[in-house]
Amino acid sequence: MRLKLAAVLAAWNIIVFAAYGIDKRKAKKGSWRTPEKTLLAMAFFLGAPGALAGMKFFHHKTKHARFTIGVPFFLVLNIAFIAFLVYKGLI
């Protein structure tokens, strides 16, 4: 079960990382963008590691307080949630 969850979380975070990269590329081209709410929601729903990595790697959304404060905060929440599940024996 833990291995499956780890694989799903890894895949999800790769998707979130890619979403930040795709949005950065679209920003440079001036085309349709992913809404900020969507990017933040992806980070909130256990995608904060991928979002933070995407922000750093692509230098994307690094000047927006919603992201520079929100994504690290979501990372702490993500870690706390996983730790809680482990503590309760649910995973």
C-alpha positions as CSV (number, residue, x, y, z in Angstrom):
1,M,0.0,0.0,0.0
2,R,2.8,2.5,0.9
3,L,4.7,1.7,-2.3
4,K,1.5,2.3,-4.4
5,L,0.8,5.6,-2.5
6,A,4.5,6.7,-3.0
7,A,4.2,5.9,-6.7
8,V,1.0,7.8,-7.1
9,L,2.4,10.8,-5.2
10,A,5.5,10.8,-7.3
11,A,3.5,10.7,-10.5
12,W,1.2,13.5,-9.3
13,N,4.2,15.7,-8.4
14,I,5.8,15.1,-11.8
15,I,2.5,16.2,-13.3
16,V,2.4,19.3,-11.1
17,F,6.1,20.1,-11.9
18,A,5.3,19.8,-15.6
19,A,2.2,22.0,-15.2
20,Y,4.4,24.8,-13.9
21,G,6.9,24.4,-16.8
22,I,4.1,24.4,-19.3
23,D,2.6,27.5,-17.8
24,K,6.0,29.2,-17.9
25,R,6.4,28.3,-21.6
26,K,2.9,29.6,-22.4
27,A,3.7,32.8,-20.5
28,K,6.8,33.4,-22.7
29,K,4.7,32.7,-25.8
30,G,1.8,34.9,-24.7
31,S,-0.7,32.1,-25.1
32,W,-3.5,30.9,-22.9
33,R,-2.3,30.2,-19.4
34,T,-3.2,27.9,-16.5
35,P,-5.2,29.9,-13.9
36,E,-3.3,30.7,-10.7
37,K,-6.0,29.1,-8.7
38,T,-5.5,25.8,-10.5
39,L,-1.7,25.9,-10.0
40,L,-2.2,26.6,-6.3
41,A,-4.9,23.9,-6.0
42,M,-2.5,21.4,-7.5
43,A,0.1,22.3,-4.9
44,F,-2.5,22.1,-2.0
45,F,-3.7,18.6,-3.0
46,L,-0.4,16.9,-2.2
47,G,1.5,18.5,-5.1
48,A,3.5,21.1,-3.2
49,P,6.9,19.3,-3.7
50,G,6.4,19.3,-7.5
51,A,5.1,22.9,-7.4
52,L,8.0,24.2,-5.4
53,A,10.5,22.3,-7.6
54,G,8.7,23.8,-10.7
55,M,8.9,27.3,-9.3
56,K,12.6,27.0,-8.6
57,F,13.6,25.1,-11.8
58,F,11.5,27.2,-14.2
59,H,11.8,30.5,-12.2
60,H,8.0,30.7,-12.4
61,K,5.7,32.6,-10.1
62,T,8.7,33.4,-7.9
63,K,7.7,37.1,-7.5
64,H,4.1,36.4,-6.5
65,A,3.5,36.3,-2.7
66,R,0.6,33.9,-3.2
67,F,3.1,31.4,-4.5
68,T,6.3,32.3,-2.6
69,I,4.4,32.0,0.7
70,G,1.5,29.7,-0.3
71,V,3.5,26.8,-1.9
72,P,6.0,26.4,1.0
73,F,3.0,26.6,3.4
74,F,1.2,23.9,1.4
75,L,4.4,21.8,1.6
76,V,4.3,21.9,5.4
77,L,0.6,21.0,5.3
78,N,1.3,18.1,2.8
79,I,4.0,16.7,5.1
80,A,1.8,17.1,8.2
81,F,-1.1,15.3,6.4
82,I,1.1,12.4,5.3
83,A,2.7,12.2,8.8
84,F,-0.8,12.1,10.3
85,L,-1.9,9.3,8.1
86,V,1.2,7.3,9.0
87,Y,0.7,8.0,12.7
88,K,-2.9,6.8,12.5
89,G,-1.7,3.7,10.7
90,L,-3.8,4.5,7.6
91,I,-0.8,4.1,5.3
